[in-house]
Every structure is written in structure tokens, then in C-alpha cells.
Amino acid sequence: MRNRDAGQLEFMEIDLREEGEIPRVPIPDRSALRQTGAYPARSGGGILFSEKKFVEEAKRLVDMNVAAAERVPFMSYWPTYGVMDDAQRQWYFFWRSEVRQGRYPDTDLSYVFVHVYELINGIGWQRPEAGYGQLKELWSQYQARLPQLDAYMQDWLVDYALIHRLDGSFGELVDLADGRLPAEVLDMEMCRLLKQAEPHIPLKLLQRYVEYDITLSKFYRDGGREALAEFVPGTIAVVNAYMTRTRGGGIWELYGPSGEKTTERVLFRKAVYDDGLYGKKALLTYSPIGEQPEFVRLATQLFRSIENKLRELSGFRGRLRGNSLEPELAKLVERYLDKAYSARQEKPGERTIIAIDADKLAVLQEESEYVRQALTVEETGDPALLEGDFGTFAEDQPDLPAETTAGSAAGLHPAAEVFEAEDIPGMHTFETQPTTASGLAGAETLWDETTLRELDEEWKQFAAALAPRHVLAILALLGEQPDAALMQVAEQCGTMPALLLDEINDVAMETIGDLLVDGDRIMDEYMDPFEHVKSMR
């Protein structure tokens, strides 16, 4: 301030601060605003402060349709009809009509929220399942365009499923939410799947139980995610079936928690929701399988084994280190993935096609019939027939060795090779059967009714699913000369040994949950059921 006497300017330092810190005023939560009346109620399209009033207006407008409208931007922290102007209302009801007809035009996030608020308050549907479907489809359609939806919809759909008892819908939410659901909800879904006879656990669910972040893996980032998502469910199903068969219980029985927990959820946080409809809170009861160290360890080891095998099969360098899966299960995982990955690599357009020449097959049948007659003649000792018809046939066939005679089985055409009865247990008449459908007669099953009743359920299913050609092939594998016998069966059935074995393994995977044949032989651990196969006389 100026000192009039001195004729010069002087400055005084003044401390404007009061005692203590200046108090900080927090920005109120929007729920607090409506409770204190900070959003005043106005008539004629004014701001609504009450969820009940929103629901009342939503009921009046439930059938409102607009044939055409221009898109108008709309952004509101607390979106309702009351904060829309006339142009925004026109666009909203046009857009909602489009959505209800399965069309999802681009729009703003606040419009989507208003429609979501309608649905969670019971407006726009007759059955809870229909409302859930609309909410899920709305999220799915706008998830990529409006990623902010994820943070809200994953919780609101969980709340909706809880109050309407749609617990089975959590599997769809795991996929939509990319596995980022509350831990107790993921536990509910994991337990539900593990209790099934063939649990197929999706990758997005399994990754929550692995001890490390699987998304940090270079293999996962560089294209392995698709392969893991494809093969994880089937591999776990196979492991579960194997445990059930060999250890008296599957993953749930051996690793599941013994008790349950109950937690309380506040319903529809941050939404315009009338809690007079379904209450303010809901109880969620679940089995905390994610808190079981042994299960988490198994999930981690299983996933690591699957990824390492897929790395090997796809030619990806490097392997994951750490606690490995027990050898018995690791071998099972490798066998399954070898088979499954091979089938995946075989594209439909590249599948090997076996073409059977009908003319050659007819000739082969005719030759087999001549051989049968020759063997019959040899047994009866009729020299006229032995030196007559069959001798002429031998001279007329250029493929037959010159030294071939009717009395020498060793000189017969390769297609007419015969086996001693003891080579294939119970197949005493197989060696002279012609290559026709009748040659498979009597090959319906491996076991008689008495033995079949004593087998486990999965082996009964296996037996029922086998075709006659599979029965003959398995009997061939049980003989003393399995390779030659299997070739004989394949020739008789007009196919190849490898294809027969693949078919048998396909049946085995669907019934006993494992491959039956490995390296052209029945695996040792599965030989017991074949000790008493049916005699096929």
C-alpha cells in the first residue's frame, strides 16, 4: 500500500490462511445426490430423482415406438428419460425399437444404460429368461464399441441371475466377461462343471485357478491362445474320466472343498434400480474351490503340461518350468493331445479318401470263393475237383506264382492268406469267410451277456458302440500274430488297419475316456477286460 508521507510504494505481506487446513469438500456420490434432493423433481420432462418414478415412467413408455429419428448425442452421469430433451427421446425410442427387432445401430453409452435400467427393473419382458437374454445380447453387441460396459454389465448380470435363480447362466458370463467375474461366482461355475460326468472347463475359467498369469506367456500372446482355448476343455475331460475310472472319483470328488460359504451382494450398484422390487441385497452360496491349494496346484500343473505339449506340437521354442504333472497323468495328456492335434491338422479338404474299386473287389471275392472251394476239396480229398477247376483257375491268373498248387496253402494268392484258428481267439471260421457283409456275421460283441454284466458301465458303453469290424480288429490284436491278423481283417472289410484302429480309439475316447490302442497294440493297463472275450464259433 502507498505511504503518502514517503511518496513511495510499500508492500505488506498478508497471510490469508486461517488456523488449520482448508477443509476439502468431497464430490458427493450420485446416490447421495438423489437422497438429499440435490436433483430436484420437475414435471414436464424434468430430472427424476426417484428410481420409483423412473420405473413408473418406464411402464408408461414400455410400448413407445418411433418409426424414424436422427441420432443425437447423449451423455449423462445419471441417465434417465427426465434428462433427455425431445430430440434425444425421439432417438432413444427409435433406437430401442431397432434393438428389440435384433438390429443394433451405433449409439451413445447413456442410451444403452437407460435400456439396461428398464430391463433390470422388470420392464420389457414377461419371463426372467427373456430379460436375461436381452441384457446379454445388448452387452454382446455393444461390448466392442462401448468397452466401458464391461465394468457394469458383468456385475449387473450376476445380480440379475441371482435374484431370478438363473445360476446356470454364469457360464455365458464367464465368456462375455473374459473370466473377470467375482471369485465366488467363478467358484460356483467351476463346481457346477466339475460335478458333470464330462466336465469341459473353458480356458477363461481355468486361468483364474492357475497360480500365475497365463496371459504373460509368449506362446499365449503369439497365437497359442486359440490352441489352448480349443484343447484345454477336452484334455481336462479326459483326465477327469481317467481319475474316475482308476482312482474312484473325478476332480471334484478328489479335490473339491468339503463345505460351503455364503456372501452378501448389494444388488445393482450404480444403477437406477428400485430396490422395492427384488430387495437391496442377495445371498450367494458357493463352494470355495479356489481356496483349495491341492486343486489350484493340479490346475496349474495340468495347464502347464497342456501348454508345453502344444508348444512341442506347434514347433514353438521353449518350455515352461516348474512343478510338473505326475507321470501317469502327463502321459495321458500327451497321448490325448497327440491324437486331437493330429485330427485338427488334417483339414477336411486334405482328408485321405479310400476309394474301393468295385471290379477289383468282385475279383477278390471270386478268388476267395475259389480258395474256399479248394480248401473244402482238400478236406474231402476229391482228386477230380482238386486237379480240375482250381488248377485251371491257377493257370489263368498271371499274379499267381507258377508253382502254386491247390494243395499248398503257402502258395495261395496273398488276398487268400489263412490263419490258424488259435491266432485269433474264438475266430475258428474266420479264415474261410468271403469278403462280404456276411463275413462279419457273429461279430456283434466281444463279450457274452454274463461277462458283459460284470464290466464297468463305461466298458458296457464301449461294447455297445463297437461295429462288427471293430470287434474283429480287437480280436486280431489279441492274437499271436496281430499285425498279419489285423491286415486280414482290414482287407476283408475293405479298409486299412490304421483307419480301423483310429475308429476304435474314437469309440474309446467317447466311452472309457482314453485311447485303447497305442502303437498298434492294446495298452497294457486295459488288457484286463479282454481276458474273457466271447468265442465266435
LINNORDA-V427872 format. One record per run of one state. SS is the DSSP state (H for helix, E for strand, - for the rest). FROM is the first residue (numbers start at 1). TO is the last residue. If there is no record, write none. Layout:
BEGIN
SS_FROM_TO ; SS_FROM_TO
END
This chain:
BEGIN
-_1_1 ; E_2_3 ; -_4_7 ; E_8_9 ; -_10_29 ; H_30_36 ; -_37_50 ; H_51_60 ; -_61_80 ; H_81_83 ; -_84_85 ; H_86_100 ; -_101_108 ; H_109_120 ; -_121_127 ; H_128_142 ; -_143_148 ; H_149_163 ; -_164_166 ; H_167_176 ; -_177_182 ; H_183_194 ; -_195_202 ; H_203_209 ; -_210_213 ; H_214_216 ; -_217_217 ; H_218_247 ; -_248_250 ; H_251_255 ; -_256_260 ; E_261_266 ; -_267_274 ; H_275_278 ; -_279_280 ; E_281_286 ; -_287_288 ; H_289_291 ; -_292_292 ; H_293_314 ; -_315_326 ; H_327_345 ; -_346_347 ; H_348_350 ; -_351_357 ; H_358_380 ; -_381_382 ; H_383_387 ; -_388_388 ; H_389_396 ; -_397_408 ; H_409_411 ; -_412_413 ; H_414_416 ; -_417_420 ; H_421_423 ; -_424_429 ; H_430_432 ; -_433_436 ; H_437_440 ; -_441_448 ; H_449_454 ; -_455_456 ; H_457_465 ; -_466_467 ; H_468_477 ; -_478_481 ; H_482_493 ; -_494_496 ; H_497_511 ; -_512_516 ; E_517_518 ; -_519_520 ; E_521_522 ; -_523_523 ; H_524_526 ; -_527_527 ; H_528_530 ; -_531_537
END
